[in-house]
Amino acid sequence: MMPPDCRARALHTLCLNSPADKAAAAQALYVDAQNGLALDPDAQLQRPEGVPGRPERPRLLSALQVPNRSPFTLEGRAALIHAIAHIEFNAINLALDAVWRFAGMPREFYLDWLRVAAEEAQHFGLLHEHLNSLGHQYGDFDAHDGLWTMAERTAEDVLARMALVPRTLEARGLDATPPLQAKLARAGDHRAVAILDIILREEIGHVEIGNRWYRHCCRLRGLDPVAIYPGLVLQYQAPRLRPPFNLAARGAAGFSAEELAYLQADIRPDTAGRDA
């Protein structure tokens, strides 16, 4: 029987192994949440086995073991679209995990992340459909798991989760997307460019949600969100960011002028990590 509460149902959906079933369930859950499905912010849910649910493939490797993908061959372009689809599948998991895991937040927090899960599910569907048109499906290429690794590291602290997943790792997509679109356009894949237009527009909103709830958590604890951020990066071993930065998109996503200045001043190319 389907759980009758938004947060319990988010956990149920997170445990689904099939990407197609998970995407459909995440979209349906958001519709039901908007239509008044019960939501208990204070429920203390227990993590079951199998979090997050995943298909048997793709094989997950370390980031350094996954080869670079060129869009200028059909196989390389398919591998690149697969890599983006893998990020979007993980993003569904991350949003659902925030809903069930962190009790005691305002109702709007859960509705925000249910919306994110539904939109990430749409992104995954668009990318998977395009991947099919290139003769492949999700699971055909190896992938890595940097996003979920950070979710595990920040599982005990909602402030750290907001700081380092949406507004750090996922914000990297705001920077990476325009150059990627330019490469795909040169390769003649205009459908992929159009899909990435949709993703970039909605990811700005997702990062803004992360920024907003990070600041909310900082206010509750009497902390300065800019001052504590470098310590969180070190404590949780988050990757350092590298240019170029999409400053317009980051500004639209709620990063302050002070944060953008810090970002540009703190570049250390020799320690910059690979994209998550």
Buried (B, 14 or more C-beta within 10 A) or exposed (E): EEBEBBBBBBBBBBBBEEBBEBBBBBBBBBEBBEEEBEBBBEEEBEEEEEBBBBBEEBEBEEBEEBEEBEBEEEBBBBBBBBBBBBBBBBBBBBBBBBBBBBEEBEEEBBBBBBBBBBBBBBBBBBBBEBBEEBEBBBBBBBBBBBBBBBBEBBBEBBBBBBBBBBBBBBBBBBBBBBEBBEBBBEBEBEBBBBBBEEBBEBBBBBBBBBBBBBBBBBEEEEBEBBEBBEEBBEBBEBBBBBEEBBBEBBBBBBBBEEBBEBBEEEEEEEEEBBBB
